[in-house]
Amino acid sequence: MSYPETLRYTKDHEWISLDGDIATIGITDFAQRELGDIVYVEVETIGTSLKAGDVFGTVEAVKTVSDLFLPVDGEVTELNEALGNAPELVNTDPYGEGWMIRMKVANPADVAALLDAAAYEALVG
């Protein structure tokens, strides 16, 4: 499994990439493997300000449905529309085309406090 060094990670298996105060968020390679074949991604929080740890959506796999948790405080601004027709992108390219949301981060410094790749890899073994 891969954990890109340029990303930050949460204990809930989300990754975050920051560009200024705009973050892109998805689930990790570990998470998509644990879930299995992704069949649906639902996000109904576009335009909503949420706190770190709040549920921003759900991901449905063949076997289960799992909540998606926001890594940092901010406002959800965009859903990856490609997932509507191709939710399997989360399985095939979790760190690229399989991203889930973009958000405006309330405090970009909060991202630095999240797990780096080595810490996340140690967490999941």
C-alpha positions in Angstrom: 0.0 0.0 0.0 1.1 3.5 -0.6 1.0 6.6 1.6 2.3 9.7 -0.3 4.7 11.8 1.7 3.1 15.0 0.5 -0.3 14.3 2.2 -1.4 14.3 5.8 -3.6 11.6 7.3 -6.2 11.0 10.1 -6.8 8.1 12.4 -10.1 7.7 10.6 -8.3 6.9 7.3 -8.9 10.2 5.4 -6.1 12.0 3.6 -5.8 15.7 3.1 -3.7 17.8 0.6 -3.5 21.5 1.2 -3.0 24.3 -1.4 -3.2 27.6 0.3 -6.4 27.4 2.3 -8.1 24.9 -0.1 -7.9 21.3 0.9 -8.6 18.2 -1.2 -9.8 15.2 0.9 -10.3 11.5 0.2 -9.9 8.1 1.9 -6.6 6.3 2.1 -5.4 3.3 0.1 -5.8 1.3 3.4 -9.4 2.4 3.8 -10.5 1.6 0.3 -8.9 -1.9 0.5 -10.7 -2.5 3.8 -14.0 -1.4 2.4 -13.8 -3.3 -0.8 -15.5 -2.3 -4.0 -16.9 1.2 -3.6 -20.4 1.6 -5.2 -21.5 5.0 -4.0 -20.2 8.2 -2.4 -22.7 10.5 -0.8 -21.9 14.0 0.4 -24.7 16.4 1.3 -22.6 19.0 3.2 -21.6 21.2 0.3 -21.7 24.8 1.5 -21.7 23.7 5.1 -19.2 24.7 7.7 -18.1 21.8 9.8 -15.7 21.0 12.7 -12.9 18.5 12.6 -14.3 15.1 13.2 -17.8 15.9 11.9 -19.3 13.5 9.4 -19.2 15.1 5.9 -20.6 12.2 4.0 -20.7 8.4 3.5 -19.0 5.9 1.3 -20.9 2.7 0.4 -19.1 -0.5 -0.5 -20.6 -3.8 -1.5 -20.4 -5.0 2.1 -20.8 -1.9 4.2 -21.5 1.8 4.6 -18.9 4.0 6.3 -19.0 7.6 7.5 -16.5 10.1 6.2 -15.0 12.4 8.8 -13.6 15.9 8.2 -9.9 16.2 9.1 -10.0 19.9 10.0 -12.5 22.7 10.6 -13.8 24.5 7.4 -16.4 24.7 4.7 -17.1 21.9 2.2 -17.1 23.6 -1.2 -17.0 20.9 -3.8 -17.8 17.2 -4.4 -15.9 15.2 -7.0 -18.6 14.9 -9.5 -16.8 12.1 -11.4 -17.6 9.8 -8.5 -21.3 10.0 -9.4 -20.7 7.9 -12.5 -17.5 6.2 -11.4 -17.3 5.6 -7.6 -14.7 2.9 -8.3 -12.2 5.7 -8.9 -11.9 5.6 -5.1 -10.5 2.0 -5.4 -8.4 2.5 -8.5 -6.9 5.9 -7.7 -7.6 6.9 -4.0 -5.0 9.8 -4.0 -5.7 11.1 -7.5 -9.0 10.9 -9.5 -10.7 9.2 -6.5 -10.6 12.4 -4.3 -13.9 13.1 -2.6 -14.3 16.7 -1.6 -12.6 20.1 -1.6 -13.0 22.5 1.3 -11.9 26.0 2.5 -9.9 25.3 5.6 -10.5 27.6 8.6 -6.9 27.3 9.9 -4.4 25.9 7.5 -1.9 25.3 10.4 -4.3 22.6 11.7 -3.3 20.4 8.7 0.3 20.2 9.9 -0.9 18.7 13.2 -2.3 15.6 11.4 -0.3 12.4 10.9 2.5 12.4 8.4 2.9 9.3 6.1 5.3 7.5 8.5 3.0 8.0 11.4 -0.1 6.8 9.4 1.8 3.8 8.1 2.8 2.9 11.7 -0.9 3.2 12.7 -2.2 0.8 10.1 0.8 -1.5 10.2 
